[in-house]
Amino acid sequence: MKRFLCAFLILLAGSLILPGCKKFLNVTPIDNLSGNNYWQSKKDVEAFTLGIYNQFRENTLSTPYFATTGDLRCSPAVMTPGLGRTYITYIATNDLRSLLNNTDPYYSDLFHYVNLTKWTGWYKMIQSANILYVQAGTVTALSDADKKQYRAEAVFLRNLAYLFLVRQFGDVPYYTKAYNQDALPRMPMVQVLNNCIADMMAVKNDLPWTYDDPSLVGIRAMRGGADALLMHLNMWAAGFDDANKTKYYTAVDNLGAEIMGNNSYALLPLSRSKEIFKGRTKESLFEVLRSLNYGEYSTGDYLYNTFTDMVLHYPHKPVKSITKSYIYYNSKFITKLYPLNAPDKRATTWFDPATLYATDGSWELLKFVNIFAAEGEDVLPDDDLMVFRLPDAILLRAEAQAELGNDAAAQTTLNVVRARAEANPVTDIGKDLKDDIWYERARELMGEGHYYYDLVRTKKVLDKEYCYHPIPVEDFKAGAWAWPIDKSALVNNPYITLNSFWQ
């Protein structure tokens, strides 16, 4: 842990000076410090804050979180025959019972899907953020501006955790009390979301739009990341609170205007895709730091737990015998995204045009191909994992504008993303425009963990026109869209109920 934190601090500081690492390793560990000798300096606050970012990183990288919960579930992804990855079919067809009882050797050794049913890591993150919010205000060595920024980071991190929790489990316990030990019931999801929105709105302006130090851009909370988080909180609430959806859509439109109106953020040419997905560019609003350069994969903890592993083969995996990707996408779906003879630079930049429509495993998604070293299959591309990227926020704004009936504005906003791809501008209105925005999100954000969540919040997961493995309406109402909750949540908490559909 010390070695990892050292490497992480080096990355954050943009420094490769070894004496700094050695000095850090001599610091007394946080868990050995009492209240009397901790929370005394900015260094104390910074170390504690970095620990919360690391908890988020652990939550999303120690399991195949993004690929499973966001990309592959109910998706048009198809398991390439002969490669033995049956878990992919279970995820795509929403057969979580079979997934969690799978005996596939590839699954049991390398993937920790059962941990996706446990919310402990998220509540560790929330509890730490609650503590940071209180304690940062007591450190006299901090300036008033620093106190505000650290507290705003604390609020961002706890509400980020709540967004991930509600999208995964629905109703969840909610608290903001530091050192909470009370047993709490699950709060209705919409109430949690509204609490988070109010909480985030109160402090978001205390975050910087960006950082002068380029190594911090995107991996520390910024104003654009806070706005993007708020956009997702509002859009998820709109999907489950029909009576108030106009309020949520209006908020998303306004938040999108803030992001698009600030020159701290910009879309980069697709020719710079390697930079975009390596991270820390003007296109990044928030991301999870990854780097092979510091040996963080040496234990195998983070191997295979990304979408990237499933969509590449030789030569993008440095083993000649790996000639097929583990998955490919249904060719009808790919044709819908990239019609023949329709201009779109993403089709030629993020894919090999010769295999774009292939169904034999030769298909690849080449968005994430930054490779630091070649030491067998286990060295995968080390791009950062994008949590919120500028096109995501732009397209959420376009969706909100279309839902508000402002088709002209929605067209203009949507075409910002399409113009970057040198694709034809959209001129549709009404339902056709909403469909255009839906497919643009599927096109632009493939592999970034949004597809399934978009299906659920828009209820398109019920409709075979959009969902290749739709959930029946009654099953959806019973909670089939959410994940099972592990029985460990019942320990010492008599108020908790599990997700009934999966019992």
QUILIN-V623242 format. One record per backbone hydrogen bond with DSSP energy under -1.0 kcal/mol. CO is the residue of the C=O (numbers start at 1). NH is the residue of the N-H. Records with the same first field share a line. If there is no record, write none. Layout:
CO: NH ; NH
This chain:
1: 5
2: 6
3: 7
4: 8
5: 9
6: 10
7: 11
8: 12
9: 13
10: 14 ; 15
18: 22
19: 23
20: 24
21: 25
24: 27
29: 32
30: 33
41: 45
42: 46
43: 47
44: 48
45: 49
46: 50
47: 51
48: 52
49: 53
50: 54
51: 55
52: 56
53: 57
54: 58
55: 59
56: 60
57: 61
58: 62
63: 65
64: 68
65: 69
66: 70 ; 71
67: 72
70: 452
72: 75
76: 330
78: 328
80: 83
85: 88
86: 90
87: 91
88: 92
89: 93
90: 95
91: 74 ; 94
94: 96
95: 99
96: 100
99: 102
104: 108
105: 109
106: 110
107: 111
112: 115
113: 116
114: 117
115: 118
117: 486
119: 123
120: 124
121: 125
122: 126
123: 127
124: 128
125: 129
126: 130
127: 131
128: 132
129: 133
130: 134
131: 135
132: 136
135: 138
139: 142
143: 147
144: 148
145: 149
146: 150
147: 151
148: 152
149: 153
150: 154
151: 155
152: 156
153: 157
154: 158
155: 159
156: 160
157: 161
158: 162
159: 163
160: 164
161: 165
162: 166
163: 167
165: 169
166: 170
168: 483
172: 187
177: 180
187: 172
188: 192
189: 193
190: 194
191: 195
192: 196
193: 197
194: 198
195: 199
196: 200
197: 201
198: 202
200: 203 ; 204
203: 206
204: 207
208: 223
213: 216
216: 220
218: 287
222: 226
223: 227
224: 228
225: 229
226: 230
227: 231
228: 232
229: 233
230: 234
231: 235
232: 236
233: 237
234: 238
235: 239
237: 240 ; 241
241: 244
242: 245
244: 248
245: 249
246: 250
247: 251
248: 252
249: 253
250: 254
251: 255
252: 256
253: 257
254: 258
255: 259
256: 260
257: 261
259: 262
262: 265
269: 272
270: 273
272: 276
273: 277
274: 278
275: 279
277: 384
281: 284
282: 266
283: 390
286: 387 ; 388
288: 385
292: 295
295: 298
297: 300
300: 303
307: 310
308: 311
310: 327
311: 365
313: 316
317: 319
319: 322
321: 323
322: 314
326: 80
328: 78
330: 334
331: 335
332: 336
333: 337
334: 338
339: 342
344: 347
345: 349
346: 350
350: 366
352: 355
355: 358
361: 325
370: 382
376: 379
378: 380
385: 288
388: 285 ; 286
389: 392 ; 393
390: 394
391: 395
392: 396
393: 397
394: 398
395: 399
396: 400
397: 401
398: 402
399: 403
400: 404
401: 406
402: 405
405: 407
406: 410
407: 411
408: 412
409: 413
410: 414
411: 415
413: 416
414: 418
415: 419
416: 420
417: 421
418: 423
419: 422
421: 345
430: 434
431: 435
432: 436
433: 437
434: 438
435: 439
436: 440
437: 441
438: 442
439: 443
440: 444
441: 445
445: 448
450: 454
451: 455
452: 456
453: 457
454: 458
455: 461
456: 459
459: 462
460: 463
461: 471
463: 466 ; 467
472: 476
473: 477
474: 478
475: 480
476: 479
478: 501
479: 482
486: 489
487: 490
488: 491
490: 493
493: 496
499: 502
500: 503
